[in-house]
Amino acid sequence: MRMRSRNAIQVLGRGCMALLLGGAVTLLQACDSTGSGTVSSGGAPGSGGISGGGGNLTGGSTAATGGAPSGGSQPGTGGIVPTGGSTTASGGTSTGATVATGGSIGGAKTGGATGPGGATGPGGAKTGGVTGTGGVTGTGGVTGTGGVTGTGGAKTGGATGTGGATGPGGAAGAGGVTTTGGSTTTGGTPNPGAGRYMEKLDRGLVAVKSGSGYFLSWRLFGTDPQDTSFGFNVYRGTTKLNSAVITDSTNYLDSAGGTGTYTVKAVTNGVEGETSENALVIDAGYVNIPITAPPKGTNLGGASYSYSANDGSIGDLDGDGQYELVLKWDPSDARDNEMSGYTGTCILDAYKLDGTKLWRIDLGKNIRAGAHYTQFLVYDFDGDGMAEVAMKTAPGTKDGTGAFLSTGDAAGADNTASYVSTSGATTGKVTSGPEWYTVFAGKTGAELATINYLPGRGAVGVWGAIQGIASPAGDLGWGDDTVCNFVDRHLASVAYLDGERPSLIPCRGYYWRSALWALDWRDGKLTQRWLFDTAAVKGATGKDGKLLQSSQGYESQGSHSLRQGDVDGDGFDEIVYGSMTVDHDGQGLYSTGLRHGDALHFSDLDPNRPGLEVWMVDEQTSENGGIASHFQDAKDGTIIWEDMGTGDNGRGCTGPLIAGTTGWQMWSGAGGLWNASHKNVGSVPSSDNFTIWWGADLNRFLENGTSITPYGSGGGTGLSASGCTSNNGSKSDPTLTADIFGDWREEVVYGTSGSDALRIYTTTTVTKNRLYTLMHDPIYRMSVATENVAYNQPPEPGIYIGPNMTLPETKPNIKYYSSTP
């Protein structure tokens, strides 16, 4: 929760504050709390205190005081009034409304032109609000005289003003997009039906010691036939182990074991085809990858620091069909944005599975270390068969060859200069100087291209303040951002904006101003596709008619994580940015107006409903009508159901936990284990961090700390990773979970307690469920790429996977790059 008066405030730890009310202490949690205790007015915070190393407050998850303020609902400015519709709601009236003439194809949008639950704000109407017929959502948009239509056509639904495009995103020209104040780039004519380019992987065959034998598992590709006409034979040396072609799984237990090299051969209609690579043999129960921590250092304040392994990602960096790991090293003095103080530098390494270190990138003194500064993307963006690595950089950054950045906007920079603030509340923060975005070669770590980062910092305060929060002297950054807190809250995404090729999307801000920047890496050039910025054009609206510059519209709607996928079925990806969604063309698609939240999940959570759904945990209950979590249709933001509460609901997760039940279950600090129909179906799980496919069945297990366990009394063998550690304080995140090798089930990566190795654990449980590798589901693959971003969230697929799913799966619409993409 962020609301406060001009009382004295004391920082307790990452993301939490104490508000002094006449001598009493009320805990105002801000994003990082967990536990089920409460803090009443004048009471003491729950036990747990402060976690170090970017840690989180444990205990005392809600505040009894500070609920919805009095005064009725806040006016919703700039709302769209459909013809014949009404925008009035209890407590407020939309001012400056726009009347949409000419109608909009697609009918009325659920929820109408009002904010979440009608006119939101304390005392406002509940979800549903007042909906006028013929709402301004759906395709067709409003086209004014002289609308711009370039080659490739104007975007459906895009509103075009007289003589040109209005609002961020603009109209599409030659396959590209013109952004307000930006540039137009060509990216080829969009062809959403042609399929998405994905990595061409090997079979990922592993042989894991199990009892006296070996458990073998391998990949079914998304490009393989999914029915029983296609299967596999398993060989140890030249001896075929299976008596009949394996068509019902992609694993096999060789209980006899013995010496020899394991391979599998693909079989189509009884005829053997390609032979896999030799199996990766895992005798210790995990793949052990030796790593070497960077040397200890001394920060600019004179304090010493050391390094520990933190978040990771994967990609085929060298084109051999196998994944390599990219690891971020955090210094021990890494800090959250709200906190002043110097930090050591942030460093990234790349490793092959055999422990070979490919490169080390040192981001230098002008990139601060912490969870919100460095969101690194690992993906094959140009189709050369080798993944690139991209992130925010600055003067002093050294690439994987040890050289300072020198291309494009980095040419001639003074790499000895320090832009770190040395005084006041911004001490240790980087408040000035050049900001860049760099693409590095995955194989070598060498700089490929560097451009200026957009949008820049701008004047102090332009990334705040949150509505309803005062800005007293000594502000901590929750108000007018004088301590440069909001300005350096970064996210990053990968999305197929043209329906075929992946784009990079660095993002800045989410508490108030939000900016999403879409870039293409093509033919050795890094070019802008569009820039969405809630501060870009005063009076601009999204496609749902809500103002970009409004807390009931698009401002202050971001989360600490984001998701991406085709929410509306048009073949192009959208960005689910917390409580708002940005369309593939860089225009706002819709906003629920439910404000900022901490946890965000996106998949086909309810297979009985068409399309995809979003489960989000909401933080700003005092400003969104008291909604603590909600379940929504991803297509248009329709709220399916919600849970009410007070205070900061800081945690929540979802997964198909219960065997035999259709659909995923959802839970949060607001209480209840809900199914997709909002029915309470059991006890709330003991953890809410990650879920993982690990057992023989299609339900996911709980992952927390360094252990994996089935939910409740569910069967199956879990994991306790002795000698390992988790990351990010009380969040207890693994370095990574993903389908790294073997069958469709997931692996988990932990760092050892001494940060001298990464360990990849995989299941050895035999399953008769056969699914193609999750990495050939585009939404899952993109969510793996964004797993390291800010508050880590587990990767989730774009199809329903869970009990009672229909097998075999429908073949995904994917393809491989040719040798000359």
TAPE-V202948 format. One record per run of one state. SS is the DSSP state (H for helix, E for strand, L for the rest). FROM is the first residue (numbers start at 1). LEN is the number of residues. Records with the same first field share a line. If there is no record, write none. Layout:
SS = FROM-LEN  FROM-LEN
//
This chain:
L = 1-8  14-2  22-2  30-4  35-3  40-18  59-3  64-13  78-2  82-7  90-2  93-2  96-2  100-43  144-16  162-2  166-6  174-2  178-18  198-8  211-2  218-12  237-2  241-5  247-4  255-7  269-2  276-4  283-3  291-6  299-5  306-1  316-8  332-15  352-5  363-14  380-8  394-4  399-5  405-3  411-9  421-3  427-3  431-5  442-5  453-33  489-1  496-7  509-6  523-2  534-7  542-5  548-11  560-3  566-8  578-2  583-5  592-5  604-9  619-8  634-5  645-7  656-9  669-4  675-5  681-9  693-8  705-2  710-9  721-3  726-1  728-1  732-1  734-2  739-8  753-4  762-12  777-1  786-28  816-6
E = 9-5  16-6  24-6  34-1  38-2  58-1  62-2  77-1  80-2  89-1  92-1  95-1  98-2  143-1  160-2  164-2  172-2  176-2  196-2  206-5  213-5  230-7  239-2  246-1  251-4  262-7  271-5  280-3  286-5  297-2  304-2  307-9  324-8  347-5  357-6  377-3  388-6  398-1  404-1  420-1  430-1  436-6  447-6  490-6  503-6  515-8  525-9  541-1  547-1  559-1  563-3  574-4  580-3  588-4  597-7  613-6  627-7  639-6  652-4  665-4  673-2  680-1  690-3  701-4  707-3  719-2  724-2  727-1  733-1  736-3  747-6  757-5  814-2
H = 408-3  424-3  486-3  729-3  774-3  778-8
//
